[in-house]
Amino acid sequence: MKYLNYGLLIFVAAAVLGEFLHWSPTLLFFAAALGVVPLAGFMGQATEELAVYTGPKVGGLLNATLGNAAELIITIVAIRAGALNPELREGLMELVKASITGSILGNLLLILGFSILLGGLKFGKQRFDRTQAGVNATMLILAIIALAVPSLFSQTIDQVNHDGVEYLSIGVAIVMMVIYGLSILFSFQSSTDSHHAAEEGHQPAWSIRTAIIVLTAATVAIAFLSEVLVGAVEPVVEELGITEFFLGIILIPLVGNVAEHVVAIQVALKNKMELSLAISLGSSLQIALFVAPLLVFISLAMGNPLTLTFNSFELIALFAAVLISAFIALDGESNWLEGAQLLAVYVIIGIAFFFLPG
């Protein structure tokens, strides 16, 4: 994997060169997407080194925060583009909302599924802290309720008060950010993880300073490539014949969340299932309870308000993902079959969204 990461760095250079030489948008899109992969690998290695010093809970939170930086930038650029070009506004705002849904689905079904599947095939039954997993499962249910309420109430409210939908989204966004902050406070007040990396015999290869420098550089580079991806969205949609909704719910999250994909699977293959769950579940919670509400306020500042209203297909998919992932996490252990089940749900949902008209 180490040598593959170095080899794939050529796509980072290709994306940068293609941006300035105005290559074909489709070629530029895939060059940038492949360029994210090695950067995510370096980010994962740096995060794992920091986890040696901080423990899996802080390490998982750190990775979720930096991994979602690309997702946040993608959506901010799309919101800004929609504000500057009213003709593209509807499609880009659909992409923004779909990317929020797709990130949650990808973390809960694809990332967690692959982690449990591959970790289970290598180690059999893997165990983790069921108390923390239970807290995360409850928080996920709360997050989906918070996203569903504006969606379900908006149509009726809009009939009598159009601004009411926007005010409802702002109020829900504030509550979501407060409860996310409280959940972080609770995680640090809970019992310290007993499986410190040092006790497992793993010694850090990097200093804290080196790990932070690598994390920062990788995050900045991923952010740049994410902007390239957003700029190529409309031409790619036309050329490939797919909808902005499918691009937002499947393809953009896959690219924007490669860091979580790589790290969660890597640590699961090292039998660090608690860190793997902290990454996948923590990233989902941050997208739902922090990134989505933050985008509400950022969009207001840009003059292109984003409301927390999602279509019924997205809500069904979110409830299904949270339900099955919560059941798997609550018993404190996992096996490869449960990972396969999560992946099966993701494939079914992906096929359905592919055929869903724009």
GIFENJO-V334061 format. One line per field, one symbol per residue. phi: phi as a letter, one per 20 degrees, with the letter a starting at -180 (. if undefined). Layout:
# GIFENJO-V334061
phi=???
This chain:
# GIFENJO-V334061
phi=.ffffffffffffffffffeelfggfffgfffffffgfffffffffffffffednffffffffffffefffffgfffffffffecgfegfffffffffffffffffffdffffffffffffedneddbfffffffffffffgffffffgfffeffffffdbfffffffffffffffffffffffgffeeffffeefgffenedfedffffffffgffffffffffffffffegffffffemdefffffedffffffdggfgffffgfffdmdffffffffffffffffdcfffffgfffffemcgddeddffffffffffffffffffefembbbfffffffffffffffffffefff
